[in-house]
Amino acid sequence: MYGSRRVRFGIFELDLQTGELRKAGVRLPLQEQPFKVLAMLLERPGELVTRDELKQQLWPEAEFGDFDQGLNVAIKKIRTALGDSADSPRFVETLSRRGYRFIAPVTADHVGPTLAPPLPASPKVLRRLPTKAIVAGVVLMVIALGAWSVKRKPREYSLGIFGVAPNFRLTPLTSSMGCEFDPQFSPDGKQIAYVWSPSPTVPPGIYLKVVGAGSPVALLPSKKGVVHILPAWSPDGRYIACVRGVKQEGSELRNVKRTITEQLLDEEENRKPDVGVYVIPAIGGEERKLFDAPLILDLKWAPDGQWFLIGRRLVKEGPASLWRYSMDGTPQKQLTFPPEGFNGDTLPTFSPDGKLIAFSRNFSSGGSDVFVIPASGGEARRITHDGQHVRGLSFSDDGKEIIYSSAREGSARTALWRIAVEGGTPKRLPFGNDNVVSPIMAGTGDHLAYVHISQSAKIYAFEIDKPGIAHREDATDGVPVISSRLMQVGPQYSPDGTRVAFASTRSGPWEIWVSNPDGSNAIQLTNFGDRQTGTPRWSPDGKFIAFDARPEQHSDIYVIDSQGGTPRRITASNFDNVVPSFSRDGQWIYYSSNASRRWELWKTRVDGTGQPIQLTKNGGFSGFESVDGSTVYYVKWDKLGIFSMPAAGGPETLVTIELFAKLWGCWSLQKNGIYFIRPELKNDDERVFPALAFYDFATKEIRNVRALPDAPNPGPSLAISPDQKTMLYTMADVGGSEIMLVENFR
């Protein structure tokens, strides 16, 4: 009857030969008749299996009363084993009086005819760039949580290194589709509150899951126009506080957590009466507003239960700092004061005894480190000195160490590390080494949870009817030309238009690749391993490609033959040097450096002679030289607009203020003007799309050239062919995040 021995769904596996059901490798008790019912449902996933079919196959001699009772008991036992619910099924759906249907995706180890195909994924919704209130959160963040994915298989390990107990167990907390983030253990360590959004168009809500058993329970489920984020348990475990915000109609939540956090910075939209910090009983009930919460980034309930730790900005564009708030929302004391050169303090967490607060202090030029202060306030003490992005942190259960997420040692992916509260050398954990964020320790017991992110992006080709001239407002005719199930970004045409350089994780780590414009004949040029490598740019003769890479602690500029070979290092310093481009004569390389503690534009000779020259004094990032070599055009890391200055040095000029801040990779310099991405374009149906726009050097006018179906992927996302007839555009594809649980962690 079956063409496969093992059938898998979520974290479960059914062995049809041995009659065993396993969850994350652990055998579950399931009697013979429920097993047979489950096997029949799995034989035809997505299809109705009628009650008559089940009776004829499994209860042929039973009276109908006995059959009804037997089938009901079997279905109940199946749902108990799977942690499923009749009201909100994830696996077995009841079709009243007709039968049952298995609704989760199914895979199998094929040894013969295949099973019926699994249910198809939900139809892809045409994605549109969010309205202005949340554009900053979607496209301005270099690191995103990504979009939506199917969950990975569970993993188990038996390692005894880095102080981790042998035989620790690593499994997904849930098998939900979509994006899960911000896990928070209850004080007794038996439950986890987290935020979940099943698709980009559904606002996130807060859910509860018992550790090790049962199905998730919606505490504050998704609701049209409303978001709930940042859950925080009361010390007695009776209540959960959270931040409630708004979601504008028609917007998408591609980068869910950062999108909503940034959206809450919109003062006008989020000073409405129903926006603020709310509290709800952990067993469910009515939510109650405690106080308004404009410009809030973080929320923690103090261990003594008497106050809240709030991360907030005083003004929308100002640095974030940590504050003590009373239960009625009165600001009592500012706890941290980010010094000059830092962009704010975020991601706070309390030590188990409530005496210390650890947090991430963010540099204005990018990156961050772990700091600690007394919970009563005082001088901040620096724990790490990596200058890399911290993506979440938590104290160990004994309060002696800090577990944190960071892309240390030049890695292209965030991993989990531990370091003593007194400081010292961080140690890498033997799990959570592939795009992980938000680690959290249970206050009691031996459990650790974290969020694993999967990301994907494709490079699409779009036609341009006439260079710099308005095109039809049709956003749907792009064709994916450079794609894989992972990431490909930063396309750049060769000068003759016959090849494209790009960065991709298709081989595992970020590397530089070259292919034909249609994606064929792709060749991997670099092999730096697990190190950040990106932003390839061609030399004027097409013989070389410059790029940045981080083989050690800092990024530097390299040049490699476009046919392959050994990369040659161009810069070497104790600072980050990124985003190169060649001068038109091929003798210089422009690049961005934070040597002056903020991003400025520099240039250096390709042959390595002479000293690097700093060009900009008021900020500069990602520059290109004009065709005649007389002018350099550039953007700034955190400011609106495109600027220019003489290539030999001199005053800067604002060319146009239209380019959004941090869209540094979303513009392309041409002989007759500049193409760039604009946030909004409405068609005749009043649908909103991003637009490719063109700044005309001759007339100084800006024209929308064509609509685009989606926001650009953060980072370098736009390239225009030399004949200006085709644009390459990077857009996020399917991805997602899941919460992983580590048991027996020491």
N, C-alpha and C positions, 0 to 999 in steps of 0.2 A: 504493500500500500504506500510506503514512503520511499523516496529516493535518497534519504539522508539518515544518518545515524543520530547526529546531534542537531538540535534546533536551538537558536539563541534569540533572545529578545531582552533588551535592556541589559541588566546585570544578571539575568537568569539564563540557565542552560538546561534543556530537557534532553536526556539520553534515552532515545526510543528503544534501544536494545536492552539496556539494563533496567529501565523503568525508574530512573532516578531524576529528581529535580534538584538543581543546585543554584544557590544564590551567591555570586562572587566566589565560587569554588566550594562553598559550604553546603553540604547535603541538607535538604529540607524534607521533613516527613510528609508524605502524600500517599494516601491509600490507593489501592489498585483502580477502583472505579473513577474517582476524581482524576487520576492520572490519564485514564483512557479518554475521559471527556476533554481534558486539556489537549491531548494529542489530536483528537478529531478537530478541535478548533484551530490548532496550529497547522493542520494539513491544508486548511483553506483560509489563510489569514485575509482579513478584509471582507470575507463573504459571510452571509447568513448561513448558519448551520441550524436547521429547523429542529423543533422538539420531536417531530415524527422521525427524522433521520437519527437522532440520538436514541430514541426508543428502539427503533428497528435494529440498530447496530449494537446497543449495549444492554437494553432491557427488553428483549423480544418476547419473553414469556410473562412479563410483569403486568399486573392489573394497572389501570391508569392511576388509581390513587396511590399505589405503591411506587409507580414510576415517577409521579410528580414529587413525592417525598424524597425518593432516591436522587432525582436530578437536582432538586433544590439543595439538598445536603451536599452533593458533589460540587455544585457551583460555589456554595458558601466556603467549603474547604479549600477550593482553588483560590478564591479571593483572599482568604486568611493567609495562605502560603505566600501569595504574591504581594500582600499588603495593599490589595486593591479595594475599591469601594464601588458599590452598586450605584450610588448617587453621582459620583464623579469618577467614572472608570478610566483607568489608564491602559488596561489590558483586555478585560472581558466586558463587553457591552451587552445589556439585555434589550432585546426587541420584544416588547410586551406581547405575550401570548403566541409569539412566533418562534423564538429561539434565541440564539446567542451569536455574537460575532467577536473575533479577536482583532483588536484595533491597533495594537502596537506594531512597529516595524519588526520583521522577522528575517533572520539570516540562517543559513544552514551549511554544514559540511557535506558537500554533494558527493555522492558515490554512485549516482544513477540519475533518473529523472528528477528535475528540480521541484521544489514545493511551488505552490501558487505564489505569485509575486507579492511582496509586502505592499501595504497601503502606500500610495504615493504621498509625497510631501505636499503640504498645503501649497496652492498655486502662488507663484511669486507675484506679489503686489508691486505695481509700478511705484518705485520709490521716488519721492520728491524731496528737494532740499527743504529743511525746516524753515519756518518763518523767522524773522529777525530776532525774536526773543530767545531762540535757542540755537541759532547758527553758531555762536561762539562755542557751545558745548560739543557740536558735532564735528566741525572741521578745523577747529583751532587746536585740538589736542593731538600731540604727536603720538601718544600712546593711547590706544582705545581698548575698550573691552571687546570690540568686534561685534559681530551680529550673532547669528543663530546656528546651532549645530546639533547633530545627533551625538549622543554620548559615547565615550570610549569604553572599552571593556575594562573590567576591574583588574587590578594588579595586586599580587601578594609578593612579599619579600622576606628573606631571612638573612639579615645583615647585622653585624655587631660592631659598627664603627661609629665614630663621632658621638659616642655616648648614647646611641639609639639602641634600645633593647632588642635582642634577637627576636625573629618571628613577628615583627610588627606587621600589621595588615593595612593595606591601602585599598579603599573602595570608593566608588561614587556615593554620595549621600542620597541622591535621588536619580531617577532616569528621565526627568522631565525634558521636553524639548524647550529650546529657547535659551534665555540668558538668566543665570542665577548668580547672585553676588552678595557681598556684605554679610557673611555668616557671623552670628553672635551666639555663643553658648549661654544657656541658662545658668544661674549661679550654682545649681547642683550638678551641672554637666550632663544632664539627661536629655535635654532638648536643644535644638538649634533654631533660632529665628533667622530668616534670610529674606532677601528680596528676589522676586521672580517676575519676569515678563516673558510670556510664551512666544511673542513675535514682535517685530519692529513697530507695529502699529498699536500694540496693546500696552497701556500704561502699566508700570510695575506695581505690584502689591506686596504685602508682607505675609509670609507663610511660616508655619511651624512644622518641625519634623522631629519625632522621637529618635534618638540615636539608636541605630541598630534594628528598628522594627517599625512597622506601620507605614501608612501613606501620609504625605504632607497634608496639612490642614490650613485652609485659608483663614488667616486672622483678619487681614484687611485686603480682600481680594481686589483684583483689577476693576476699576470703575471709570467710565467714560469721563474724560476731562480732568481726572484726579490721579496723582501719583503719591505713593507712600514709600519713603526710603529711610535709611539710617536708623534701623531698629536698635533700641537700647534697653536692656533688662533692668528692672529695679533690683536692688540687692536681695530682697526677700523672694524674688521670682514671681511675684503676684501680678506685676504690670509690665507692659512694654511701652516705652515712649518712642516716638518717631517724628519725622518731619513730613508734613503733608504739603504738596505743591500742586501746581496746575500743569496740564498738558494741553497745548493749543490744538484745536481741531485740524486734522490733516497732517500734523507733524509726525516724524518718525523718530524712533529712539535707537539709532544705529549703535551709538556708544552710550549705553543706557545710563550707567552710574554718573559718568562725567557730564553727559548731556543734562540730566535732571539737576545735578548740583549747579552747573552753570546757569541753567534756566532759573533757579531760585535766586540768582543774582540780579534778575530783572526786577528792579524795585517796583515799577508801576504795576506789573502783572501780578506780583506776589505780595502786595499789600492788601489784597482782597480779604474779606472777613474770615473766609474758611481756610486761609493759608497760615501755617505756623507749626509749632511743636504741639503734638497731641499725645494722649496716653490712652491705653485700652487695657482691660484685664487680660491676662495671658490665657485665660480659659475662654475668652471671647466675650462679646458684649458691645456696648455703644462706646465709640471713641469720644474723648472729651478734649477740647482745646485747653492748653495751658497758657500759651502766650504767642505773640507774633514772632516771626523768625525771618526777617529779611536778611539777605547776604550771609546765610548760614552755610557752612561747609561740613561740619562735623558735630556729632552729638554723642555724649557718653554720660551715663548716670553714675555719680560719685558713689564709691563703696559704702559710705555712711548713709546714703539715701537722702541727704539733705540738700544737695545741689546738683546742677548739671555742669559738665565741662563742654563748652561750646567753642567750635572753631568758626570764626567769622571775619568778614571784612568790614571796616568802618565805612569805606566808600567802595563803589563798584570796582574801580581799577586799582585800589590800594592793596597793600600786603595783608595777608591773613595772619591773625594772631589768636591765641587761646585765651578764653575768658571763663571766669566763674560766674554762673547765673543762679539766682535763687529759684525755688520751685514755682514762683509766680512770674518768672521772666524778668526780674530786676537784675541788670548787670551789677555784680558786686565788686569784681576785681579783674583787671587785666593781668594775666599770668605770664605771658611771653611778649617780648618786644624785639621783633626781627631787626637786626642791625642793618646798616647800609650794605648793599651788595647781596641781600637776600630778599626773596620774593614772598616770604611768609611761612607760617608754621601750620602744618596739617597732620592728619592721621594720628591723633593722640590716643594713648591707651594707659590705663592705670596698672600699677603693680598690684599683686594680690593683696598686700596689706594696705593699699590705698595711700601710701606715703610718697610714691614717685609717679611722675608722668613721663612717658617716653613719647617722642613725636618726631616727625620729619621736618627738617628745616630746608627750604628750597632756595637754591641760588637763582639770582636774577638771570644769569647766563645759561641756566639749565642745570639739571642734576640736583641732588639733595643728599643729606646725611642724617644719621640718627642722633638725637640729642635727648638729654634727660634733665628734668627740673624737679624740685620738691613740689608736692601737690599743693602746698600753700603759696607757691611762687618763689622766685629767687633766680639766681644766676644759672643760665643753661650750661650744661656740661656736654661737650661733644664726645660721642662714643665711637662713631666710624669716621673715617677720613678718606673715603673713596671718591666722593663727589659724583656718584652715580645716582640714578633715580631710585628712591625708596618707594616701594609700592604696597606698603602695609607692614605693620609690626605688632608684636604681642610679647608680653612677659611670659617666661616659663612659669610653671605652676608653683615653683619654689621662689620665684622672684629674683633669682640669681643671674638669669640670662635674658637676652632679648632675641626672639625669633623674628627675622625680617626678610622681606623680598627685595631683591636688588639684582641688577645686571652687572655684577662685579667682574673685575679682571678682564674687561673688554668683551665679555660675552654678549652675544646678540639677543639672548633671551633672559628674562628674569628667572632667578632661582631662589631657593630658600637657604638662609644662612642663620647661624647662631653666634652670638658674641656675649661675653661676660658684661654685666652692667658696669663693672669697673673699667671696661675697655679691653683692648688686646687685639689678637688676630682672629678675624671671623673664620668659622669652619662651615663648610658647605654640607648640607644635609644630603643623605643618599637617595632622596626622592624629591619630587617637586622641582625638577630642573628644566622645565620646558614651559615658559610663559605662565608663571604662577604669580598670584598677587593675594593680598589680604589674609595672611596667616592669622589664626586665632587659637589660643590655647584654652582648654576647659579649665575653670578655676579649681576643679577637683578631678581626680582620676588621671588617666593617661591618654587623653584624646587631643588631637590637633586637627583643625580643619583649615582648608585654604581653597582658593578659586583657581581653577585651571582654565586658561583662555585658548581657544582655537580661532585662528584668523585666516582669512582667504581674501585675495583681491586679484582681479583680472585687468588686463589692459585691452581696451576697446578701441576700434578705429571708427571715426565719424567723417563723413564727407563734408567738404567746404565747397559750396557751389562756385563762389567767386571770392578771391582773397579780400578780406576786409569788408565784404558787402553782406548785408542782411540775408539770411537764409530762412527757409520756412520754419515755423515754430513747431516742428515735429521732433519730439525728443526720443523717439523709439527706434531709430534706424541704425544704431551702433552695432558693430559686429565684434565679438571677442576674438582677438587675434593672437594674443600671448596669454596663455592660461595654464593653470595646473590646479590641483586641489589645495595648493598653499598660496604663498604670496608672490606677486610680481609687481614691482613698482618702478618709478623713475625712468620711464622710457626716454630715449634720446636718439633722434635720427643721425646717421652719419652724414657728412657734408654732401655726398652725392645721392642720398636718400635710399640707397640700396640695402642698408643694414640698420638694425636698431640695437642699441645697448640698453640693458636694464638690470635691475637687481632682483634676485629671487631666492626663495627658500626651498625651491623644488628639490634640491639635493640634500636638504636638511638645514644647514646654516645659511646665513645670508652670503651670497656670492655674486660676482658680476658675470653676466651672460651676454652673448651676442647672437642675434638671429636675423632671418629675413623679416621684412615688415609684416608678413602674414604669420609669423611665429615659427615657420619651418626652419630646419637646419640650425637649431639652437645649440650653441657651444658654450660650455662653462670655461671662463677665462681664469678666474682666481680660485684659490683653495686655501683660504685663511682658517677654515674650521669654524669652531663656535665663537666667532668674533664678529662684531658689527662691521659690515662692509656695504657701501652704497654710493649713490649719486654719481653714476658714470657720466663723463662728458668727453666728446670727441675733440681731437686736435683738428686744425683747419684742413690738413691734408688727408685726414681719415686714417692715418697710420697708427695713432696712439689713442689711448683712453686714459683720462685722469679719473681718479675716484678717491674716496676717503675710506679708511679702515682703522680698526682699533685692535691691533694685535696685542697690545699691552694695556696700560691704564688709560692712556690718552689716544685720541684720534689723530691721524696724520694723513697727509696727501701722498698718493702713490700714482705712478704712471706705468702702464703696461702696453705692450705691442697689441694691436687690435686683432692680430692673428693668434695671439697666445704667447706665453713665455713667462719669465720671472719678473714680478713687479719691482719697480725701482722707487725707493722712498725719496720723496722730495723735501718734506719738512720733518723736523725732529725737535720737540720742545716739551716742556712740562705743562703744556696747555692743550686744549682741543683745537684742531685744525680740520675744517670740514668744508664740504660743498665747493669743489673746485670748478674752474672753467678756464679754457685757454684764451690767450690774446689772439687777435686775428693774424698776427705774424708768427704765432706758434712759439714765441720766445719766452713768454711769461705765463704764469698760472695765477689767476685770481682765486682767493679762498677766504673763508670766514674763520676768525680765531677769537677766542675769549682771553687772550693774553693780557688784555687791559681790564679784565674782570667783567666785560660785557662783550657781546658780539660786535666786531668791527670787520671791515673789509680790508684785506691785505693782498699783496702780490709778491711773488718771488720768481727768480729765473728758473727755467726748466732745467738748465745745465747745472744748477746748484751753486753757481758763483754769486758772490755778493751777498748782502744781507736782505732779509725780507723787509718790505716797505709797507707801513700802515697808511691806508688811503683815507678812510673815513674817521671822523672824530666824534660824531653824534649817533653812532650806531649804523651797522651795515651787515647784511646777510644775503648770500646768494647773488652774485654779480655777473654780468655779461658785458663784453666790450662791443661797441657799435661796429658795423661793417667797415667803416672807414678808419677805425682804430682810435678815433679822437675822444670818445666819450665812454664812460662806464655807467651802465644802468644797474640798479640794485634795489633790494627791498630791505626792510628792517624786521628783526625777529618779532617784536611786540608792538609795532605801530602800523597804522594804515598807510597805504600808498606805495607808489613806485618813484624812486629818486634817480637823479643823475649827477655826475660830476665829471670834470675833465680827467682823462686817463692819466695825465701827467700830474694830477693833484689840483686842488682848488675848491671853491665853495660848492655846496650841494644845491640842487634845484628840485623842487617837488614837481614831478611830471604829471601825476594824477593821484588823487587820494582814493580812487575807487577800489583798489585792491584791498581786501580784508586783511587785518593783522594775522600773521602766522601762516598765510597761504603762500609761503615763500617758494613752494614748488609748483605753483599754479599760474605761471605766466611764461611767455615765450617772446624773446626779442627778434624782430625781423627788420629788414632794411627800411620798410615803409611804415613801420609802427610796431605796436606791442599787443599781442593777444593775451587775455587774462580771463579768469573766471569771475563772473558776477553772481551774487547770491540768488536773485529772483528774476523770473521772466514769466508773465502770464500769457497764456494762449487765448483763443476765442472762447473756450469753455471756462475761462477763469481758473484754470489749473496752474499751479505754481511750479516752475522748474528753475534750476540754475541755468546760467547762460554763458556761452563763450562770447566775449566782447572783444572789440578791437579799438585801440587808441591810434588815431591817424596822426602821424608826425606833421603832415602837410597842413591839415585843417585844425588840428588839436581837438577834434571831435571824437566822441566815443559812440560806437554803434554795436548793438547786439547782433552777432553773426548767426547764431543758432541756439536753440534750446538743447539742454542736456537732461538725461533722465534721472540723474542722481548727483548727490554731492561728491566731490573728489575724495579719494582716500587721503588721509592726512599724510603730509610729506610731499615729495616730488611726484606730480600726477599728470603733467601736461607736456606734450611735445607737438610741434607743428612741422610737417614735412617741408623740405626746401622749396617745393613748388607751391606751398600753401594751399594744397588741395585736400589734404588729409590731416586730421588731428588724432593723436593717440592720447587716451584718457584713462587713468586708473580709477576704478571704482571697487569698493568693498563688495565681496561676494558672501556666500554662506560661511558662517563661523559661529562662534558662541562661547559660552562659559558654563562650567559645572563646578559644584562644590565637592571636593574630595575630603574623605575622612581617614585619618591615620589613627589606628588603635595600637595600644601598647607602646606609646611614644614616651621616651625618657630623655 
